[in-house]
Amino acid sequence: MNKRLKNVDYNELVKQHIDILRGLQYKSGLFAASSKKVSTGYDKSWLRDNFYECLAFEIIGDWGTVQKTYRAVLKIFEKHISKIKSAIENKPTERWQYIHARYHPETFDEFWEEWGNKQNDSIGAILFKLGELYSHKENGHSFSILRTKEDLYLVQLLVDYLQSIEYWHDPDSGMWEENEEIHSSSVGACVAGLKKISKVPGITVSNTLIRLGQETLDKLLPRESEGKFVDLALLSLIYPYEVVSRSQRKTILENVEYHLLRKRGVIRYKGDYYYNKNPDGRSEEAEWTFGLSWLSIIYSKLGKRKKALNFEKLALNTVNKDGEEPELYFSNSPKYNENSPLGWAESLLVVSIYEMHKKHKTAGNLRKLSGK
């Protein structure tokens, strides 16, 4: 175990990683995926990354940050409302006609170069959180991002958009922005999002729209897609979306741990070329740090504290010499890539720590980190 983790003050540890996350946020409210100085393109803002980056602020009770980010996300949709309406009127046939997954963090403009822009899960993620936050209460007061009729109109357009693209059998680039297939993680995100947002007064979601997605999900699972029988992205169906049965959850966890778990992270899937050390793209897949935090969160929520603690320790040991969580480590190596810190990884680490220690003295003052 890393010497730095002995006698650790978990309040200070959470503060350290929350501060790192704050450094990734632009004045607009959107978060960069990684450092604003990287040359990899991760200084841009992804819908999905902002969804995951906000989880840390939710868990410490910093609703001001959460609200600012999601208000910015709504402004993105407002800016591109004509495109969304066009996609509803005429089912998209080209990638550029889909709602893009990443934007300029200050102007909210799309980036037009090809980047696997068909990512249906990102729309599902935003609907999921907007629906979840609608009925959230903090200190006896209701908290919602959706304030006006115009907000509800935008959200209804997103629902209609998923109907138009027929998300339940629409091949997309998925969480990893790569080859187009029908992905369980994408379909599941949309199912979860539609279920949550359907509870919001003024939003209409047909039962058929949800049922079609659920049927596809049940046929695909426990596979991620026709081409991948196991994938790190499947963990999203357990947390945060909770759209799998107990048996499906059990199989997903067994497959991920048996086939994808490594010393410094979880590989995304077998044969992953991204930062693969082997020239032929085999056997030396990069190890993604947030996979360890993700597993810790899931086992904590399942009440399996021993396993959760073990994964938390593994995750904490991936923090680099600069105190950051990088995107990934090269296979079986202490070398990490340039995308450090990765906002998504920082956030899941914070959630993991909070989940493990919120009921103990070490976490007694975590909510004070919100500055409230």
ABEGO torsion letter per residue (X at the ends): XBAAABGBBAAAAAAAAAAAAAAABBAAGBBBABBAABAAGAABBBAAAAAAAAAAAAAAGBAAAAAAAAAAAAAAAAAAAAAAAAAAABBBABAAABBBABBBAAAGBBBABBAGABBAAAAAAAAAAAAAAAABBBGGBBBBABABAAAAAAAAAAAAAAAAAGAAABBBAEAAGBBBBBBAAAAAAAAAAAAAAAABBGBBBBAAAAAAAAAAAAAAOABABAABABBAAAAAAAOAAGABBAAAAAAAAAAAAAAABBAAEBBABBGBABGBABAAGBGBBBBBAAAAAAAAAAAAAAGBAAAAAAAAAAAAAABBAAGBBBABBBBGBABBBABOBBAAAAAAAAAAAAAAAAABAAAAAAAAAAGX
